[in-house]
Structures are given as structure tokens and as C-alpha cells.
């Protein structure tokens, strides 16, 4: 039984040596206990430091790597890893050791039962995160689970191990705008959740700023819910009714009190309010149109610049 471990990397030069030491220890324990073999598949997401050089030094002895032509994002890196993974079981984890390698053993044991197709990790708490970031994260999970039919578990992360049939189902969803947390839930299959405590990075700096996380959350909302479109329609209908009532009010007031000029400041405020609502609704429509536009272009999700197999083949040719 082969287990493929996909590790997306972006500027992880400092963390990779620590990761390799820990993952090798976990591999040895699993191999001794269950006799399974491993392949480590690193995906260099267009790193600007020496990450690719480090991965080249790791290549061989069950270690493979893919290197993108530029930075395509973690979603593309995970998709590329799933496409090239060869194992019957496939795991995804980060290189910064925020995903404890020791949990792989419990994940593997969970998949030995026919009851589960996936074993995934979820954070019990957001200890160590800035309070503002934690607040908005909780709000996002509440919102997405209210407006979407796809269940996304609060605290769920990409750290998981899956059986091949679930991996194949995910790969069948070749959409360009990817939100894996939603895709994992949409394909279904039975998932066992393992709680774990959030830990700090072993080295390097996080690549996820608040702004990037906000854009990522908007991508998830647009990708897995049409409620914002319905909201825009409801707002338009409500404002039409309010406008009609206001017209009746102005007509009656003018006939009874003869005051057609008074109230222009409130009228100006209403015009600005209506304009803001219109722009808001147009922005919602624009988000869906933009995603549709990108999907119809059929651009590749990623472009490979180098793989360990191509490099070793080139060296043999030389």
C-alpha cells in the first residue's frame, strides 16, 4: 500500500529541513507498523527563495517534486499534487509543521475501516491568531454554512488523508477558480474529523495576509452559493416598493400642505443611498460574471517548469 504525501511549498527554504526530519520519522513508524510505502511529492509554487534548490537535493529515495513556472497559488499546487500522486492513499499537508506529521498515523488507521473515505484535521481553537482574524474567520464559517448547501466545518484545514476514489472525484472537478474546502465538502464521502491544537510555524513567515484571506473567503462564497445574487434581487424589489411608497407620500404631502421644495437634503441622501445599493448589487453580479469569464477562457490551472523526472532524465542524457 502506497501513501502519497503532497506538500505545497512557497518560499519554504527555512522550514523544509525541519519538515523532512519529522516526516521521515513518521514514515519509519508507519512502515514498521503497517508495511506501507511512501512517496513525498513537493510542489514548488513559484518560490522566490532557494526552495527549488532544496527540493532538488531531496529528490530520489521516494521524494519527487514539481515546480511551477510562476506562483499560481496553493489551490493550484494542491490540484497538481493530486494529479501526479500515485498512492492508493493521498495526504495533503503544509511544510511549516503547523500540520503535525505524527497525525498521519491516526489518519492512516482511520482509513483502514470501510466506514471512512477521508480523515481530516480541524483546529479546536484559534489560539495564537490575532483576535480580529479569528473573529472574521468564525463569521465566515457561520455565513458560508447558512447560505451554501455544502457543509464546511469550522476550523477545517487542508491537512487530510483520502482514499483514491475521493481523490479521483476531486480531480473530476477541473474548475479554474478553486476553493478546496468547499470542494472537499461538495464531493461528499464519509469524513472523520481529528481535532488538534494550532501550533506556530517552525520557520519562515506566513503567506496568508488578512487581505488574501478575505479574497479567498469571497471566492468560496461566490463558488458555492448563489444567495448573494438572490440578495441583490430582493434588495431591488424592496427598494422599488419603498420608492413607490415615498412617491405616494410626497404627492399626498404636496396636495395637503403645498410644500414641493422642502426636503431636498433627505432627497439627496436617498439618491446617494440608492446609488450605493445599485453599485453594491452590480458588484455582486460582477463577481459572478468575472468567475464565469475566467472559467470560459479554459486557461490551465498551473504550468510546470520542471519536475524531478525531467531533471533526472536530462542528467542521464548529458
C-alpha positions in Angstrom: 0.0 0.0 0.0 1.5 3.3 -1.1 0.7 6.6 0.7 1.4 9.8 -1.3 2.0 13.0 0.8 1.5 16.2 -1.1 3.4 19.2 0.3 2.7 22.6 -1.4 5.7 25.0 -0.9 6.1 28.7 -1.4 9.2 30.2 0.0 9.7 27.4 2.5 13.5 27.2 2.3 14.0 27.5 6.0 11.2 25.1 7.0 11.9 22.2 4.7 14.9 20.7 6.5 12.8 20.5 9.8 9.9 19.1 7.9 12.0 16.3 6.2 13.4 15.3 9.6 9.9 14.9 11.1 8.2 13.3 8.1 11.0 10.7 7.8 10.5 9.8 11.5 6.7 9.4 10.9 7.3 7.4 7.7 9.6 4.9 9.6 7.0 4.4 12.3 4.2 3.8 9.8 6.3 1.5 7.6 7.3 -0.6 10.6 3.7 -0.8 11.9 1.8 -1.4 8.7 4.4 -2.1 6.0 3.2 0.7 3.7 5.5 2.6 1.3 5.6 6.4 0.9 6.2 9.0 -1.8 6.7 12.6 -0.8 5.5 14.9 -3.6 6.6 18.5 -3.1 5.0 21.2 -5.3 7.1 24.4 -5.6 4.6 27.2 -6.2 7.0 29.5 -8.0 9.1 30.3 -4.9 11.5 33.2 -5.0 14.0 31.8 -2.5 16.1 28.6 -2.6 13.1 26.3 -2.1 13.6 24.7 -5.5 17.3 24.1 -4.8 16.4 22.4 -1.6 13.8 20.2 -3.3 16.3 19.2 -5.9 18.6 18.0 -3.1 15.8 15.9 -1.7 14.8 14.2 -4.9 15.2 10.4 -5.0 14.5 7.7 -2.5 10.7 8.2 -2.6 10.9 12.0 -2.9 9.5 13.8 -6.0 8.9 17.4 -6.8 7.0 19.6 -9.3 8.0 23.2 -9.9 5.6 25.8 -11.4 6.6 28.4 -14.0 5.3 31.1 -11.6 3.3 31.5 -8.4 -0.2 30.0 -9.2 -1.4 29.8 -5.6 -1.8 27.0 -3.1 -5.1 25.8 -4.7 -3.2 25.1 -7.9 -0.4 23.4 -6.0 -2.8 21.0 -4.3 -4.5 20.2 -7.6 -1.2 19.5 -9.3 -0.2 17.3 -6.4 -3.4 15.3 -6.6 -3.0 14.9 -10.3 0.5 13.4 -10.0 0.1 11.4 -6.8 0.5 7.7 -7.3 -0.6 6.3 -4.0 -3.8 4.5 -3.0 -4.0 6.9 -0.1 -3.2 10.6 -0.6 -2.5 13.1 2.1 -2.1 16.9 1.9 -0.1 18.9 4.4 1.9 22.1 4.8 5.7 22.2 5.0 5.8 24.6 8.1 4.9 21.8 10.6 1.7 23.6 11.6 0.2 20.3 10.4 1.8 17.7 12.8 3.2 14.8 10.8 2.5 12.5 13.8 -1.2 12.7 13.0 -0.6 10.8 9.7 -0.6 7.6 11.7 -4.0 8.2 13.2 -5.3 9.2 9.7 -4.0 6.1 8.1 -5.5 3.9 10.9 -8.9 5.7 10.4 -8.9 4.8 6.7 -8.4 1.1 7.3 -12.1 1.0 8.2 -14.6 0.8 5.4 -16.6 3.5 7.3 -14.5 6.4 6.2 -13.1 7.7 2.9 -11.2 10.7 4.4 -9.7 11.6 7.7 -9.2 15.3 8.1 -7.9 17.6 10.8 -9.7 20.6 12.3 -8.4 23.1 14.8 -10.1 23.0 18.2 -9.3 26.7 18.8 -7.7 29.7 17.2 -5.1 30.2 19.9 -2.2 32.2 18.7 -4.1 34.0 15.9 -4.8 37.8 16.1 -8.3 38.4 17.6 -9.6 40.3 14.5 -8.6 37.5 12.2 -10.2 34.9 14.4 -13.4 36.9 14.6 -13.7 37.2 10.9 -12.9 33.5 10.4 -15.7 32.5 12.7 -18.1 34.9 10.9 -17.1 33.4 7.5 -17.9 29.8 8.6 -21.2 30.8 10.0 -22.1 32.7 6.9 -21.0 30.1 4.3 -22.9 27.4 6.1 -26.0 29.4 6.2 -26.0 30.4 2.5 -24.5 27.3 1.0 -25.7 23.7 0.7 -22.1 22.5 1.0 -21.1 22.0 4.6 -17.8 23.5 5.5 -16.7 22.6 9.0 -15.4 25.4 11.2 -11.7 25.1 11.8 -11.3 22.6 8.9 -7.9 22.8 7.2 -6.4 21.2 4.1 -4.5 18.6 6.2 -6.2 15.3 5.4 -5.7 11.8 4.1 -8.0 10.4 1.4 -8.7 7.2 -0.4 -8.1 7.1 -4.1 -11.8 7.2 -5.1 -12.2 10.6 -3.3 -9.1 11.9 -4.9 -10.5 10.9 -8.3 -13.8 12.7 -7.5 -11.9 15.9 -6.6 -9.9 15.7 -9.8 -13.0 15.4 -11.9 -13.8 19.0 -10.7 -11.4 20.8 -13.1 -12.7 24.3 -12.4 -10.3 27.2 -12.6 -11.5 29.1 -9.6 -10.8 26.5 -6.9 -11.9 26.6 -3.2 -10.8 23.3 -1.9 -12.6 23.5 1.5 -15.8 23.7 -0.4 -14.8 21.0 -3.0 -13.9 18.6 -0.2 -17.4 19.0 1.2 -19.2 19.1 -2.2 -17.8 15.7 -3.4 -19.2 14.1 -0.2 -17.8 10.8 1.0 -17.5 10.0 4.7 -15.1 12.1 6.7 -13.7 11.5 10.2 -12.5 14.7 11.9 -9.5 14.8 14.2 -9.2 17.8 16.5 -5.7 19.3 17.0 -4.3 22.4 18.7 -3.0 25.2 16.5 0.8 25.5 16.6 3.3 28.1 15.4 5.3 27.8 12.2 8.7 26.1 12.7 10.4 28.7 10.5 9.7 31.4 7.9 6.6 33.7 7.7 3.0 33.1 6.9 2.0 33.8 3.3 -1.7 34.5 4.2 -2.3 38.1 5.0 -5.7 39.3 6.1 -6.4 40.7 2.7 -5.6 37.4 0.9 -7.8 35.5 3.4 -10.6 38.0 2.7 -10.4 37.5 -1.1 -10.2 33.7 -0.6 -13.3 33.8 1.5 -15.1 35.8 -1.2 -14.1 33.2 -3.7 -15.6 30.5 -1.5 -18.9 32.4 -1.2 -19.1 33.0 -4.9 -18.1 29.5 -5.8 -20.5 27.7 -3.5 -23.5 29.9 -3.1 -25.9 31.9 -5.3 -27.6 33.6 -2.3 -25.8 36.9 -3.0 -27.5 37.0 -6.4 -30.8 36.4 -4.7 -30.0 39.1 -2.1 -29.4 41.6 -4.9 -32.8 40.8 -6.4 -34.6 41.1 -3.0 -32.9 44.4 -2.3 -34.0 45.7 -5.7 -37.6 44.6 -5.1 -37.7 46.1 -1.6 -36.3 49.4 -2.7 -38.8 49.6 -5.6 -41.6 49.2 -3.0 -40.0 51.8 -0.7 -39.6 54.2 -3.6 -43.3 53.8 -4.7 -44.4 54.5 -1.1 -42.2 57.5 -0.9 -43.7 58.9 -4.2 -47.2 58.4 -2.7 -46.1 60.2 0.5 -44.6 63.2 -1.5 -47.7 63.5 -3.6 -50.1 63.4 -0.7 -47.9 65.8 1.3 -47.8 68.3 -1.6 -51.5 68.2 -2.2 -52.3 68.7 1.5 -49.6 71.1 2.6 -48.2 72.6 -0.6 -44.6 72.0 0.2 -43.0 70.8 -3.0 -39.5 72.3 -2.4 -38.7 71.3 1.2 -36.8 68.1 2.0 -34.1 68.3 -0.7 -31.3 67.2 1.8 -33.2 64.0 2.6 -33.8 63.5 -1.2 -30.1 63.9 -1.8 -29.3 61.3 0.9 -31.8 58.9 -0.7 -30.3 59.3 -4.1 -26.8 58.5 -2.7 -28.3 55.6 -0.8 -30.0 54.2 -3.9 -26.8 54.7 -5.9 -24.8 52.8 -3.3 -27.3 49.9 -3.3 -27.1 49.8 -7.1 -23.3 49.7 -7.1 -23.4 47.0 -4.4 -25.7 44.8 -6.5 -23.7 45.4 -9.6 -20.6 44.4 -7.7 -22.2 41.1 -6.7 -23.2 40.5 -10.4 -19.7 41.5 -11.4 -18.1 38.9 -9.1 -20.1 36.1 -10.7 -19.5 37.4 -14.2 -15.8 37.6 -13.6 -15.6 34.0 -12.3 -17.7 32.8 -15.3 -15.4 34.8 -17.6 -12.3 33.1 -16.2 -13.8 29.7 -16.4 -14.8 30.1 -20.1 -11.2 31.0 -21.1 -10.2 27.5 -20.2 -6.7 28.5 -19.0 -4.6 25.8 -17.4 -4.8 25.8 -13.6 -1.0 25.6 -13.5 2.1 25.3 -15.8 5.0 23.1 -14.9 8.5 24.4 -15.4 10.4 21.5 -14.0 9.9 18.1 -12.4 12.3 15.6 -10.8 11.7 13.1 -13.6 12.6 15.6 -16.3 15.7 16.7 -14.5 17.0 13.2 -13.9 16.3 12.3 -17.5 18.2 15.4 -18.7 21.1 14.5 -16.5 21.2 11.0 -17.9 21.1 12.4 -21.5 24.1 14.6 -20.7 
